[in-house]
Amino acid sequence: MKKTVVLGATENPDRYAYRAAQSLARHGHPIELVGQRQGKVAGASIHTDQPALSEVHTVTLYVGTRNLPPLYDYILSLRPQRIIFNPGTENSELQQRAEAQGIETVYGCTLVMLATDQY
């Protein structure tokens, strides 16, 4: 089964990235976590580097719009089928680059998509 990468992962239970990782795991989606600080969420370790990952279906973004540019190449190198721009991560430049490579882009909320069976 292909993975979902939570970019901006955190151990802070008050953050949406934490809630999304928990919900993805509960719904049976394999997850990879990438964030600024080490830790664990839903049994998965948070990578603090930019690991080479294979079989990525979705990258769900929890990194603010202005912090995304240094991550463009990494995100695109994962060759995801889809990128979800959660609220606060909207970025037309990354969207255009992704779509030019045939990657589906969605402006939505991972938590809502999971809760309404649209994931």
C-alpha positions, 0 to 999 in steps of 0.5 A, a space after each residue: 500500500 502506498 504511503 502518505 507523507 505528513 510534511 510538517 509533522 509534530 508531536 504537539 497534540 494541539 497541531 493539525 499535523 499531529 491530528 492528521 497523522 493520528 487520523 491517517 493511521 486510524 484509517 489504515 493509511 501507512 504514514 511517513 512523518 517529516 518535521 523539524 523535531 524528532 519524535 513519534 506520532 501514531 507509532 511512526 518516527 518523525 524524520 528531521 531530514 529529507 529522507 528518500 521515500 518510495 511508493 508515496 501516494 500523497 504528500 499532505 502539507 502542514 508547512 506555512 506557505 512562506 516556508 515551502 519554497 526550500 522544500 519544492 524540490 524535495 516534495 517533487 522528488 517524492 513523485 507523489 500522485 497527489 499533494 494536499 494543500 491544507 489551510 495555510 499552505 496554499 502555494 500557487 508556485 508549487 501547485 503549478 510545478 506539481 501539475 506540470 509533472 502530472 501530480 494532482 493538487 488539492 486545496 482541502 483539509 486532510 482531516 475533513 477528507 478522512 472524516 467524509 470518506 473523500 480521502 
